[in-house]
Amino acid sequence: MAKLLPSSPDTSAVEASEPRVIGVDSEDADEMLSALSSSTARKLLSALHEDPDSPSSLADRLDTSLQNVQYHLGKLEAADLVTVADTVYSEKGREMKVYAPSNRPLVVFAGREEDSTGLKAALKRLLGGLGILGFGSLIAQYLLTDGPWFGLASTGSGDAATTESVQVAADTAATTSAATTLPPGVVFFLGGALVLCLAFAVWYVRR
């Protein structure tokens, strides 16, 4: 397989795409279910959700033929499940399409067609909340482990006390880390994600 040039494909537009909600009895669902009837097609879609890629690279990842990959990519593209996110060039100068999922995430639901609008809006809020939560988790991880200990800075004769205070703080953080199985940032994210998911579940049941 010809390798891609060092520049990575631009899939930012796909990454920023809105969630897609499809009713199980809609016309879109018929085409989608037909495209996903093959296990190879399902593996392709799953692989593209993990990492957008070219057909030849996908063939290597799934250990199948390039012709098989191209056939199923055509069906997935016709069902609007994947799209060409970018074009790159191999070391031999050949143009190669990079495929990516058309939407993240894709949700199939059973219910009234008019309910899809409210579900889509709720999913957007949930994903937005998870994004903010992820950013907050990084800050929590930084402050509780590697970040500065605010209020400890001093000058002159207080340098020794500052050094001692920082050492005590570091020892405390190390002890806390050893006493738990997960980093503080992960604990923060999991707790917040649980609350968000429970709130979403309550909303969905009561709507």
DRENKE-778919 format. One line per field, with one value per residue: residue number from 0; x, y, z of N, C-alpha, C, O in turn. Coordinates in steps of 0.02 Angstrom, whole numbers. Layout:
k <- [NUM_...]
n.xx <- [X_...]
n.yy <- [Y_...]
n.zz <- [Z_...]
ca.xx <- [X_...]
ca.yy <- [Y_...]
ca.zz <- [Z_...]
c.xx <- [X_...]
c.yy <- [Y_...]
c.zz <- [Z_...]
o.xx <- [X_...]
o.yy <- [Y_...]
o.zz <- [Z_...]
***
This chain:
k <- [0_1_2_3_4_5_6_7_8_9_10_11_12_13_14_15_16_17_18_19_20_21_22_23_24_25_26_27_28_29_30_31_32_33_34_35_36_37_38_39_40_41_42_43_44_45_46_47_48_49_50_51_52_53_54_55_56_57_58_59_60_61_62_63_64_65_66_67_68_69_70_71_72_73_74_75_76_77_78_79_80_81_82_83_84_85_86_87_88_89_90_91_92_93_94_95_96_97_98_99_100_101_102_103_104_105_106_107_108_109_110_111_112_113_114_115_116_117_118_119_120_121_122_123_124_125_126_127_128_129_130_131_132_133_134_135_136_137_138_139_140_141_142_143_144_145_146_147_148_149_150_151_152_153_154_155_156_157_158_159_160_161_162_163_164_165_166_167_168_169_170_171_172_173_174_175_176_177_178_179_180_181_182_183_184_185_186_187_188_189_190_191_192_193_194_195_196_197_198_199_200_201_202_203_204_205_206]
n.xx <- [42_28_95_26_64_157_68_-85_-257_-390_-520_-604_-728_-816_-798_-859_-990_-1170_-1272_-1361_-1526_-1628_-1784_-1847_-1943_-1935_-1900_-1764_-1711_-1732_-1641_-1523_-1520_-1513_-1387_-1309_-1325_-1228_-1093_-964_-985_-1033_-920_-834_-895_-885_-745_-714_-772_-683_-564_-543_-508_-418_-478_-386_-307_-405_-439_-326_-335_-452_-424_-465_-516_-475_-571_-687_-699_-717_-839_-931_-911_-966_-1103_-1126_-1101_-1202_-1309_-1292_-1209_-1073_-944_-840_-710_-590_-450_-301_-127_-29_139_180_115_-18_-191_-294_-445_-510_-612_-747_-861_-1026_-1102_-1092_-1151_-1235_-1403_-1531_-1702_-1857_-2014_-2129_-2121_-2115_-2055_-1921_-1857_-1853_-1776_-1656_-1614_-1598_-1494_-1391_-1374_-1332_-1211_-1140_-1132_-1052_-934_-896_-881_-774_-670_-669_-626_-495_-439_-461_-381_-256_-241_-250_-146_-23_-25_1_16_-85_-58_55_168_311_438_612_653_556_572_620_516_418_468_463_325_277_334_267_137_154_185_65_-23_32_10_-130_-156_-103_-190_-306_-382_-403_-359_-382_-444_-510_-601_-678_-733_-806_-899_-971_-1018_-1102_-1203_-1254_-1299_-1397_-1486_-1524_-1587_-1695_-1764_-1798_-1885_-1990_-2040]
n.yy <- [-60_111_238_378_551_654_757_771_720_841_838_917_976_869_822_923_907_895_789_652_603_468_404_241_194_274_336_357_267_143_139_155_41_-57_-31_-63_-197_-290_-368_-324_-193_-135_-148_-65_62_74_75_194_286_276_318_422_374_314_214_108_98_64_-62_-133_-121_-192_-312_-356_-355_-220_-193_-241_-155_-32_-56_-67_56_138_105_145_280_319_302_407_391_394_506_594_664_729_752_671_641_506_441_417_510_491_528_517_477_524_451_483_475_536_596_630_593_449_413_297_287_229_289_431_535_673_679_672_794_855_757_764_895_879_786_863_956_870_819_938_971_865_895_1017_967_879_971_1037_931_914_1031_1010_896_951_1050_975_888_913_1051_1228_1275_1382_1535_1505_1564_1665_1783_1822_1796_1704_1598_1472_1424_1420_1320_1211_1204_1175_1050_978_987_917_791_761_757_649_547_546_511_383_319_309_230_290_435_606_692_601_542_655_680_561_562_680_648_542_606_692_597_530_635_657_534_540_649_596_491_558_644]
n.zz <- [0_-40_55_147_124_242_288_374_346_330_434_504_479_480_609_679_649_668_775_700_684_655_614_642_556_445_276_256_345_284_176_247_332_236_181_289_306_283_369_343_299_416_497_427_443_581_594_528_614_716_657_521_352_204_64_29_144_236_187_223_363_392_339_210_35_-79_-175_-115_-6_-73_-136_-28_32_-65_-53_78_67_-21_63_144_254_262_205_87_162_140_27_-8_-52_-112_-86_-212_-283_-313_-311_-169_-90_68_182_298_439_406_502_678_833_759_772_789_809_880_861_859_714_735_857_837_820_949_1014_944_977_1114_1117_1062_1163_1264_1212_1202_1337_1381_1314_1376_1504_1484_1459_1582_1660_1620_1670_1807_1826_1799_1899_2016_2011_1924_1919_1968_2139_2204_2289_2358_2318_2350_2403_2437_2606_2621_2534_2572_2650_2554_2467_2553_2575_2447_2431_2530_2479_2359_2408_2471_2361_2293_2385_2387_2254_2252_2335_2265_2123_2002_1905_1963_1868_1784_1872_1901_1774_1748_1852_1825_1695_1724_1796_1695_1601_1675_1695_1563_1536_1626_1572_1446_1480_1541_1444]
ca.xx <- [0_65_83_6_114_154_12_-144_-318_-430_-587_-634_-799_-853_-795_-905_-1058_-1222_-1298_-1414_-1577_-1668_-1839_-1838_-1991_-1928_-1870_-1692_-1693_-1731_-1577_-1470_-1519_-1490_-1315_-1276_-1344_-1167_-1047_-907_-1006_-1036_-851_-808_-922_-854_-675_-712_-786_-621_-512_-555_-453_-426_-501_-332_-288_-461_-433_-275_-359_-504_-399_-510_-493_-491_-634_-741_-705_-745_-910_-971_-907_-1014_-1169_-1130_-1104_-1269_-1355_-1271_-1178_-1003_-932_-769_-693_-531_-412_-229_-88_19_208_187_78_-86_-243_-330_-500_-513_-682_-762_-933_-1062_-1129_-1070_-1163_-1294_-1451_-1592_-1751_-1925_-2061_-2160_-2074_-2108_-2013_-1850_-1829_-1836_-1722_-1594_-1594_-1574_-1428_-1343_-1359_-1294_-1143_-1109_-1116_-994_-875_-877_-858_-707_-624_-663_-588_-424_-419_-458_-322_-196_-237_-243_-85_36_-33_30_-21_-95_-52_116_226_337_505_656_663_502_585_627_449_382_492_437_253_268_351_211_81_169_179_-6_-52_56_-26_-199_-156_-90_-247_-361_-364_-413_-337_-436_-481_-554_-655_-720_-770_-854_-954_-1012_-1051_-1157_-1258_-1283_-1336_-1457_-1532_-1551_-1633_-1756_-1800_-1826_-1941_-2045_-2062]
ca.yy <- [0_174_276_448_601_673_799_731_746_888_812_961_988_809_820_973_894_885_720_636_561_436_362_174_182_326_315_356_206_87_140_146_-29_-96_-22_-93_-267_-330_-358_-284_-123_-113_-141_-6_121_77_94_265_324_277_357_430_341_302_146_59_88_28_-131_-163_-124_-242_-373_-374_-328_-150_-192_-251_-92_19_-73_-51_128_167_97_187_350_329_306_466_371_416_558_608_721_764_717_674_611_456_459_412_565_472_559_468_505_505_446_493_472_597_626_602_522_429_383_270_281_208_337_476_575_739_674_672_862_863_711_791_953_854_756_917_984_820_818_1001_965_819_932_1063_925_856_1027_1047_875_928_1083_978_853_994_1084_928_847_947_1123_1269_1280_1454_1564_1482_1602_1717_1804_1837_1748_1654_1547_1407_1403_1403_1255_1160_1199_1141_980_948_981_863_728_750_737_581_501_542_474_313_292_301_192_332_505_652_716_548_537_714_672_506_584_728_613_503_653_713_541_519_690_644_478_564_691_553_452_603_688]
ca.zz <- [0_-40_116_137_140_312_307_392_314_368_446_555_465_502_682_706_624_718_777_653_715_602_637_617_502_394_213_265_381_237_140_296_354_179_175_347_312_280_426_319_299_486_520_394_476_648_585_510_674_755_623_449_316_133_50_32_214_267_167_266_432_399_309_155_-29_-94_-212_-66_32_-117_-147_31_42_-111_-24_138_45_-49_120_182_317_258_155_73_205_115_-24_4_-105_-91_-102_-284_-313_-331_-270_-128_-51_138_203_369_451_389_564_742_821_721_818_759_863_863_891_811_675_765_916_819_830_1019_1031_915_1017_1179_1106_1052_1230_1301_1186_1222_1408_1388_1292_1430_1559_1468_1469_1654_1688_1608_1718_1873_1827_1802_1964_2071_2005_1899_1915_2021_2203_2209_2355_2391_2292_2394_2385_2492_2660_2620_2484_2604_2670_2492_2445_2599_2564_2384_2442_2567_2432_2312_2445_2482_2297_2278_2430_2363_2191_2267_2371_2218_2063_1944_1912_1983_1810_1760_1921_1890_1711_1754_1895_1788_1640_1753_1811_1632_1570_1715_1680_1496_1542_1658_1522_1393_1507_1559_1390]
c.xx <- [43_46_63_64_105_94_-50_-205_-355_-501_-624_-708_-842_-854_-845_-977_-1106_-1244_-1355_-1462_-1622_-1722_-1836_-1887_-1988_-1896_-1794_-1669_-1689_-1664_-1519_-1464_-1496_-1414_-1277_-1293_-1284_-1123_-986_-924_-1008_-966_-819_-831_-892_-782_-668_-730_-725_-569_-528_-495_-469_-448_-445_-310_-343_-458_-381_-300_-410_-485_-448_-484_-513_-557_-694_-753_-739_-820_-953_-968_-957_-1085_-1178_-1136_-1173_-1321_-1339_-1244_-1105_-998_-858_-751_-634_-499_-338_-193_-38_89_222_147_7_-136_-283_-384_-496_-586_-689_-838_-966_-1086_-1100_-1113_-1222_-1340_-1513_-1642_-1818_-1973_-2092_-2109_-2063_-2065_-1939_-1818_-1808_-1779_-1655_-1569_-1566_-1505_-1374_-1323_-1316_-1221_-1105_-1088_-1056_-930_-850_-849_-788_-654_-613_-622_-513_-398_-412_-397_-258_-187_-223_-181_-24_33_-1_-14_-27_-88_12_177_246_408_547_661_610_515_589_559_408_402_464_362_238_282_295_151_92_161_106_-40_-32_20_-97_-204_-147_-150_-307_-337_-370_-386_-395_-477_-530_-614_-705_-764_-824_-913_-1000_-1050_-1110_-1217_-1293_-1325_-1400_-1509_-1564_-1602_-1699_-1798_-1834_-1886_-2002_-2074_-2129]
c.yy <- [62_214_348_493_624_715_757_761_792_861_854_972_929_806_867_961_880_812_711_586_534_393_294_158_235_298_311_292_146_82_127_73_-75_-92_-57_-167_-314_-316_-317_-210_-95_-103_-79_58_129_100_168_309_328_322_362_404_334_229_94_45_50_-46_-168_-172_-180_-309_-399_-342_-255_-145_-199_-188_-38_7_-50_24_164_162_141_261_366_335_366_448_390_469_566_672_761_722_726_639_562_479_454_465_549_503_506_503_479_507_456_486_538_634_591_631_512_390_360_259_259_255_381_519_643_739_681_740_873_819_737_850_930_822_809_947_935_818_881_999_919_853_980_1024_898_910_1040_992_886_980_1052_934_895_1024_1036_885_889_1023_1160_1269_1354_1476_1545_1523_1656_1732_1812_1780_1694_1598_1478_1380_1382_1334_1199_1149_1161_1066_944_937_924_795_710_725_666_530_491_501_400_280_281_263_234_403_550_677_665_540_595_704_618_525_632_695_572_547_675_658_526_573_680_587_498_605_647_514_496_642_664]
c.zz <- [0_21_101_153_211_333_320_360_360_374_497_543_488_577_713_684_681_719_728_685_659_635_604_560_447_330_219_299_335_202_187_317_298_172_231_356_311_341_406_320_369_514_490_429_545_644_569_569_719_723_548_410_242_121_56_103_252_249_209_337_443_368_255_91_-38_-131_-165_-26_-11_-130_-88_47_-4_-83_37_120_16_6_164_251_320_203_143_110_178_60_-9_-54_-77_-109_-177_-321_-333_-282_-234_-87_21_160_278_378_433_450_625_797_775_767_780_816_836_899_837_777_706_827_900_830_902_1040_1005_956_1084_1172_1097_1119_1270_1278_1203_1295_1420_1366_1345_1489_1547_1479_1544_1687_1678_1657_1788_1879_1835_1871_2021_2067_1986_1902_1972_2083_2219_2282_2390_2369_2341_2373_2447_2541_2659_2570_2514_2623_2609_2468_2488_2587_2500_2392_2479_2521_2383_2345_2455_2418_2280_2321_2407_2300_2203_2299_2325_2156_2000_1956_1929_1924_1782_1806_1912_1828_1718_1798_1860_1731_1666_1768_1747_1600_1609_1701_1611_1498_1573_1610_1470_1417_1518_1501_1360]
o.xx <- [92_-13_81_109_51_71_-66_-207_-353_-539_-670_-747_-897_-905_-872_-1021_-1087_-1236_-1394_-1441_-1651_-1708_-1822_-1874_-2034_-1869_-1762_-1615_-1646_-1634_-1471_-1408_-1464_-1381_-1220_-1277_-1287_-1117_-959_-883_-988_-953_-780_-790_-876_-759_-622_-705_-715_-535_-527_-438_-526_-439_-456_-296_-328_-474_-391_-288_-411_-523_-468_-435_-563_-596_-746_-811_-784_-859_-1004_-1016_-988_-1124_-1231_-1171_-1199_-1371_-1369_-1254_-1077_-1042_-818_-773_-629_-518_-315_-225_-9_98_270_146_-25_-126_-302_-370_-480_-618_-644_-875_-937_-1091_-1085_-1110_-1256_-1320_-1543_-1626_-1834_-1973_-2082_-2059_-2007_-2040_-1899_-1759_-1754_-1737_-1605_-1509_-1517_-1462_-1318_-1265_-1271_-1176_-1045_-1034_-1015_-877_-790_-801_-747_-600_-557_-587_-473_-342_-364_-364_-213_-132_-188_-164_22_83_22_-75_20_-107_23_230_203_436_521_673_617_473_564_544_369_360_444_338_193_247_278_119_46_135_86_-80_-72_1_-123_-250_-178_-161_-354_-278_-343_-390_-452_-538_-585_-671_-765_-823_-881_-970_-1061_-1109_-1162_-1274_-1354_-1380_-1451_-1569_-1624_-1654_-1753_-1859_-1892_-1934_-2059_-2128_-2155]
o.yy <- [66_222_375_475_615_709_712_821_785_862_830_976_939_788_853_1002_857_777_758_534_572_351_289_113_239_242_266_266_102_29_93_45_-126_-142_-78_-197_-370_-258_-280_-169_-38_-56_-44_102_185_140_201_366_377_360_311_410_346_187_40_-12_9_-89_-226_-223_-211_-357_-457_-305_-232_-99_-167_-169_-4_54_-18_52_214_210_170_299_421_370_374_484_400_475_545_726_821_665_782_611_573_530_484_467_588_504_455_553_421_560_440_491_591_695_532_692_559_341_398_226_269_259_369_538_669_791_695_744_897_839_733_855_958_831_801_962_956_817_879_1023_933_841_983_1045_895_896_1051_1005_870_974_1066_934_876_1024_1053_850_898_1057_1130_1263_1385_1442_1567_1517_1690_1698_1811_1723_1643_1553_1430_1320_1335_1293_1147_1093_1119_1024_887_885_886_748_652_679_627_476_435_460_358_220_246_266_214_427_535_682_682_532_585_719_628_508_625_711_568_529_677_671_510_558_692_590_478_598_659_505_475_670_694]
o.zz <- [38_37_48_192_240_390_280_346_421_326_530_591_514_607_767_700_734_669_715_710_621_677_544_520_406_331_190_285_344_198_169_318_310_158_222_407_337_362_446_339_382_552_523_444_566_685_592_573_755_758_514_432_221_165_84_121_295_291_228_369_495_370_257_92_-9_-119_-174_-14_13_-134_-97_72_16_-89_47_153_26_-3_217_300_374_161_185_93_191_49_2_-99_-24_-142_-202_-382_-368_-222_-263_-53_33_157_317_329_445_451_623_807_755_798_742_866_778_960_778_807_704_849_945_847_915_1080_1040_970_1108_1215_1121_1131_1306_1319_1218_1313_1463_1395_1358_1521_1593_1504_1566_1736_1722_1683_1824_1931_1872_1899_2069_2115_2026_1890_2020_2078_2245_2329_2447_2399_2370_2330_2503_2522_2692_2564_2485_2615_2612_2449_2462_2589_2498_2364_2462_2524_2368_2315_2450_2419_2254_2297_2407_2292_2170_2291_2344_2140_1948_2012_1911_1929_1761_1783_1914_1830_1697_1782_1864_1719_1633_1754_1744_1575_1579_1696_1602_1465_1551_1607_1452_1379_1508_1508_1314]
***
